[in-house]
Amino acid sequence: MRSWLRRRPASDGAALTLPAVALPAGTGAGTAVVAKPKREPIVTRAELALAFSTLIVLAGVVLGSALVQPPPVVHSVAQFVHLACVVLGLGSVLAVDWFGLRWQLGKGTLREVVTTAAALAVPIWLGLGGLMLSGMLLSPDYASTITLVKVAMVGVAGVVGVLALAVSRRLAARTTPSRRLLRAGLLMATASQLAWWTATVIGFLNRT
């Protein structure tokens, strides 16, 4: 009786050990049929639903801004808070992506990237949330295309932020992440930078 013990790398980088398959006596060769392991999704449906729920919050902010007419003093305070939240949120995102760039250049570790992302998650979300709430008091002009683009970019930043947290958790749980997971992380970082910088530039152009 002959048997084989096969090891096959799982899709997320972990090793999967398959049980030995016995062949009938006298059989010179045989083929063991093994079911292909199911790949774990990058994000679950629940995480995806949570990500897009940020758009509901954004819609509420847009509706509120159309109904609220703040006095000049409140408008001035909201401008300062808006700027502070841009610094807080964008600065935190830049810090995370800086550690990611260092890792890509071989000057850091993936563990440092994941740890930094986890530590700065709260400042990032405080910055994004403050950006939304203070923007509601700035009387935005929704008849302007550039303003609508900014609102869309804030929505992208919110959706990507939730998905990036999901990817970070999966990266933290693996010593050798799959290329698929790493590509997802790179995509999230690129989309986040694009959204934050576009919203910041438009905010600067509309500062008056």
Protein Blocks (a to p, Z undefined) as FASTA:
>chain_A
ZZdddddddfkopacddddddddehiabdcddddddddddfbdfklmmmmmmmmmmmmmm
mmmmmmpccdfklmmmmmmmmmmmmmmmmmmmmmmmmmmmmmmnopacfklmmmmmmmmm
mmmmmmmmmmmmmmmmnopafkbmklmmmmmmmmmmmmmmmmmmmmmmmmmmpcbdcfkl
mmmmmmmmmmmmmmmmmmmmmmmmmmZZ
